[in-house]
């Protein structure tokens, strides 16, 4: 059942928000972390993501799949800063268009997780979860 899988979107902007909308519509339990609290509020208010009552570290520990929707080097930095909170055998993917510079570095950082790079295509003159 889809709601057994907990998904974390890191960066709830245009692409992260699109992922969150699509996955939520398919019945997955989707959470998000974003530096902008208004993006999180918008996501919760519009049923794009679920509310989590706890710290970001506790949320990371709960999730089976993590989708990084950050700039490439920020993906690496986020993994380095948070890998101690990853659930064992978590699957991590990203939506960054640039991979060559980060894939090997990420693979070397991870030990009990799997990184699966992806490259969705998106483009708009607007940004943010409210335009996803």
Secondary structure, DSSP 8 states (H G I E B T S, - for coil): -GGGSEEEEES-SHHHHHHHHHHHHTT-EEEEE-S-HHHHHHHHHTTSS----S-HHHHHHH-SEEEE-S-HHHHHHHHHHHGGG--TTEEEEE--S--TTTHHHHHHH-SSEEEE--------S--SGGG-
